[in-house]
Amino acid sequence: MVVKSKDNGSGPESVIPNTVAEALRDYTATISDEDRPSASAELGRFVKWLGNDRSLGSLAPPEIGDYSDHIGAHGTAPDAVDRLAVVKLFLAHLKKKGHITVNLAQHLRLRRGRGSATGGRAGGRAAGRGVRLTKSGHQQMKKQLADLLVQRTSYSEDIRKAAADKDVRENAPLEAAREAHGMVSLKITEIEETLRGAEIISEKGGAREKGIVRLGGRVTIRDLSTGKATACQLVHPDEANPLSGKMSSGSPVGGAIIGRSVGDTVTVETPAGSKQYEIVKAS
């Protein structure tokens, strides 16, 4: 996937982003309309892996290398190089704009994976049991499952065709199809287990929940150091999407505010230090 940029560097100066989520919102505006949906989805996964609230100044080369290992954990699937290329362009953009001082893009190199594909920043999670999803998140996951099932069928057909080629000594297409089929099958199993034990929660609070921050609810918080207010929906980590204003309950801020009330002040430990937020609104 080659992402075309609309950023020619001649536009007006914008507010300097502090977090990776803020930087992502700025960057997506520079991507061409035809490439934006796919690039945004891939970059959303990258930002989710890092943590939406991570400060740009706290990013370090070793963890960028770890992300390469995360993508290639089960071998060099056909789309792995393209996926890393999208992230490389994002990191190169951050360096070009002076948002980061180190060229982190050079640390994205695809290698044979070491470890599990499910081991993200916080390690694996128990699939299925205890997962609470919003109705929209549940529907989105079901659609993703349907798409993956179609992909697996396609890879199965690729395997059948490649295996029939008796003239190829080192059958690279067959190996690639098998690797891709394995990765898709792993993701299908994970989603099926999640859906099997998931509880669908209401996105509208009742009388008892008014003013309480809850999973699936909407909340507005104010950064007391800057005065900036942010509105979002608090969701399960599987649903988190910074571009859609969905904050993970597993993030530092999300974990600190869940269950708290309007007017409360919470202190959140981030890689950049302690930050305080006031809960302005919850519904």
C-alpha positions in Angstrom: 0.0 0.0 0.0 1.5 3.3 -1.1 0.0 6.2 0.8 -0.2 9.5 -1.1 0.1 12.7 0.9 -1.6 16.0 0.3 0.8 17.8 2.7 3.0 20.2 0.7 4.3 22.0 3.7 2.9 25.3 2.6 -0.2 25.4 4.8 -0.7 27.5 7.9 1.0 26.5 11.1 -1.1 24.2 13.2 -1.1 23.6 17.0 1.8 21.4 17.9 0.5 17.9 19.0 1.6 16.5 22.4 0.3 12.9 22.2 0.4 10.3 19.4 -3.4 10.4 19.1 -3.3 14.2 18.5 -0.5 13.8 16.0 -2.5 11.1 14.2 -5.5 13.4 13.9 -3.3 16.0 12.3 -1.5 13.6 10.0 -4.7 12.0 8.6 -5.7 15.4 7.2 -2.7 15.3 4.9 -3.5 11.9 3.4 -5.2 11.7 0.1 -9.0 10.9 0.2 -8.5 7.5 -1.6 -5.9 6.3 0.9 -7.2 7.8 4.1 -9.6 4.9 5.2 -7.0 2.1 5.0 -4.2 4.2 6.3 -6.2 5.5 9.2 -7.2 1.9 10.2 -3.6 0.8 10.2 -2.3 3.8 12.0 -5.2 3.5 14.5 -3.9 0.1 15.4 -0.3 1.4 15.8 -1.5 4.2 18.1 -3.6 1.8 20.1 -0.6 -0.4 20.6 1.5 2.5 21.9 -1.3 4.0 24.0 -3.4 6.9 22.8 -2.2 9.2 25.6 1.5 8.5 25.0 3.5 11.8 24.7 5.5 12.1 21.5 8.6 12.9 23.5 8.4 9.6 25.3 8.6 7.4 22.2 11.8 5.4 22.0 13.6 3.4 19.2 13.4 0.0 21.0 9.6 0.0 21.3 9.3 0.9 17.6 11.5 -2.1 16.8 9.2 -4.1 19.1 6.2 -3.1 17.0 8.0 -4.6 13.9 8.3 -7.8 15.8 4.6 -7.6 16.8 3.6 -7.3 13.2 5.9 -10.1 12.0 5.3 -12.4 15.0 4.1 -15.2 12.8 6.3 -14.7 9.8 6.3 -12.3 6.9 2.7 -12.3 5.8 2.0 -10.7 2.4 0.7 -7.5 3.8 3.2 -7.0 6.6 5.6 -4.9 4.6 2.8 -2.6 3.4 1.5 -2.2 7.0 4.9 -1.1 8.3 5.3 1.2 5.3 2.2 3.1 6.4 3.6 3.6 9.9 7.0 4.6 8.5 5.4 7.4 6.6 3.6 8.6 9.7 6.9 8.5 11.8 8.8 10.3 9.0 6.1 13.0 9.0 6.6 13.5 12.7 10.3 13.9 12.2 9.9 16.3 9.3 7.5 18.5 11.2 9.9 18.5 14.2 7.4 16.8 16.5 10.0 14.2 17.4 13.8 14.6 17.4 14.8 11.1 16.4 14.1 9.4 13.1 12.0 6.5 14.5 11.0 5.3 11.0 14.4 3.7 10.5 13.7 1.3 13.4 10.7 -0.3 11.6 12.3 -3.4 10.1 10.4 -6.6 9.4 12.0 -9.6 11.0 10.9 -13.1 11.8 8.7 -12.8 14.9 9.7 -13.7 18.4 6.7 -14.5 20.5 3.0 -14.4 20.2 0.9 -12.3 17.8 -1.4 -11.5 20.7 1.2 -10.1 22.9 0.9 -6.3 22.7 2.2 -3.7 25.0 0.3 -5.0 28.0 0.6 -8.7 27.1 -2.1 -11.1 26.1 -5.6 -11.0 27.5 -8.1 -13.7 28.3 -10.4 -13.8 25.4 -14.2 -14.0 25.7 -15.1 -14.1 29.3 -15.6 -10.7 31.0 -15.5 -8.7 27.8 -18.1 -5.9 27.7 -18.8 -4.3 24.3 -21.1 -1.6 23.2 -23.7 -2.6 20.7 -21.9 -0.8 17.9 -18.6 -2.3 18.8 -20.2 -5.8 18.9 -21.7 -5.3 15.4 -18.3 -4.0 14.1 -16.6 -7.0 15.5 -19.1 -9.3 13.8 -18.5 -7.6 10.5 -14.8 -7.9 10.9 -15.3 -11.7 11.6 -17.3 -12.0 8.4 -14.6 -10.3 6.3 -11.9 -12.5 7.8 -13.8 -15.6 7.0 -14.0 -14.5 3.4 -10.2 -13.8 3.5 -9.5 -17.2 4.9 -11.5 -18.9 2.1 -9.5 -16.9 -0.4 -6.2 -17.9 1.1 -7.4 -21.6 1.2 -7.9 -21.3 -2.6 -4.5 -19.8 -3.0 -3.0 -22.6 -1.1 -4.8 -25.2 -3.2 -3.5 -23.5 -6.5 0.0 -23.1 -5.2 0.2 -26.7 -4.0 -0.8 -27.9 -7.4 2.3 -26.2 -9.0 4.7 -29.1 -9.3 7.4 -27.1 -11.2 8.3 -24.8 -8.4 11.2 -26.1 -6.3 10.9 -23.6 -3.5 7.2 -22.8 -3.6 7.2 -19.2 -2.2 3.5 -18.5 -3.1 2.5 -21.6 -1.2 4.5 -20.6 1.9 3.1 -17.0 1.8 -0.5 -18.3 1.5 0.0 -20.7 4.4 1.4 -17.9 6.6 -1.4 -15.5 5.7 -4.0 -18.3 6.2 -2.5 -19.0 9.7 -2.6 -15.4 10.8 -6.2 -14.9 9.6 -7.3 -18.1 11.3 -5.7 -17.0 14.6 -7.5 -13.7 14.4 -10.8 -15.5 13.6 -10.4 -17.7 16.7 -9.7 -14.7 18.9 -12.7 -12.8 17.7 -15.0 -15.8 17.9 -13.9 -16.4 21.6 -14.5 -12.7 22.3 -18.0 -12.7 20.8 -18.9 -16.0 22.5 -18.5 -14.5 26.0 -19.1 -10.9 25.4 -21.7 -8.8 27.2 -23.4 -6.0 25.2 -23.7 -2.9 27.3 -26.1 0.0 26.9 -24.6 3.2 25.5 -27.3 5.3 27.4 -27.1 5.7 31.1 -30.0 5.2 33.4 -31.0 7.5 36.3 -28.6 5.8 38.8 -25.7 6.2 36.4 -26.1 9.9 35.7 -22.9 11.7 36.4 -20.9 8.4 36.7 -18.1 7.5 34.2 -19.0 4.0 32.9 -17.9 1.7 30.1 -19.9 2.6 27.0 -20.7 6.1 28.3 -19.6 9.4 27.1 -17.4 11.6 29.2 -15.7 15.0 29.0 -12.5 15.6 30.9 -10.3 18.7 31.3 -6.5 18.6 31.5 -5.9 20.9 34.5 -2.4 21.8 33.3 -3.6 23.2 29.9 -7.3 23.8 30.4 -8.1 21.7 27.3 -11.3 19.7 27.4 -11.7 16.4 25.6 -14.9 14.6 24.9 -14.9 10.9 24.2 -16.7 7.5 24.7 -15.1 5.1 27.1 -15.0 1.6 25.5 -13.3 -1.8 25.8 -9.7 -1.9 24.4 -10.9 -3.9 21.4 -13.1 -1.0 20.3 -10.7 1.8 21.0 -10.2 4.2 18.1 -8.7 7.7 18.6 -10.0 8.9 15.3 -13.6 8.2 16.3 -13.2 9.6 19.8 -13.3 6.2 21.5 -11.0 5.9 24.5 -9.8 2.5 25.8 -10.8 1.6 29.3 -7.3 0.0 29.5 -5.5 3.2 28.8 -3.9 5.2 31.7 -6.6 7.9 31.6 -9.5 5.5 30.9 -8.6 3.3 33.8 -8.3 6.2 36.1 -11.7 7.8 35.3 -14.0 4.8 35.1 -16.4 4.6 38.0 -15.6 8.2 39.0 -18.1 11.0 39.2 -18.5 14.5 37.6 -16.4 17.0 39.6 -13.8 14.4 40.6 -10.1 15.1 39.9 -7.9 12.1 39.0 -4.1 11.9 38.8 -2.8 9.8 35.9 0.8 8.5 35.7 2.1 8.8 32.1 5.5 8.3 30.6 5.8 12.1 30.6 5.0 12.4 34.3 1.9 12.9 36.4 -1.1 14.7 34.9 -4.4 15.7 36.5 -7.8 15.7 34.9 -11.2 16.9 36.1 -14.3 15.0 35.0 -16.5 17.7 33.6 -19.4 15.7 32.2 -20.5 12.0 32.1 -23.5 10.5 30.5 
